[in-house]
Amino acid sequence: MVLELNPKAAYDEVFQALQDHHEWLSNSIPLIASENVPSPAVREAIISDFGNRYAEKA
C-alpha cells in the first residue's frame, strides 16, 4: 500500500478493495451473524418509518 496517493489513485485503491471484498463475499457463506447481508426487503424496512419504532402497543 502506498502512503501518499493522489485523490484518483486513492479512490482506485479503495474501489478495488471494495470490489475484491464483494467478490470474496459472493463466493462465501458467512456463518457469523454480523457478516450476513440483509435482503433488499429487510434493508427497505430498516430505512422506513418502521425502523424507528419501538415494540409498543399503539
Summary of the structure (lengths in Angstrom):
residues: 58
radius of gyration: 18.0
end to end distance: 54.2
largest distance: 55.7
contacts: 80
relative contact order: 0.07
helix: 60%
strand: 0%
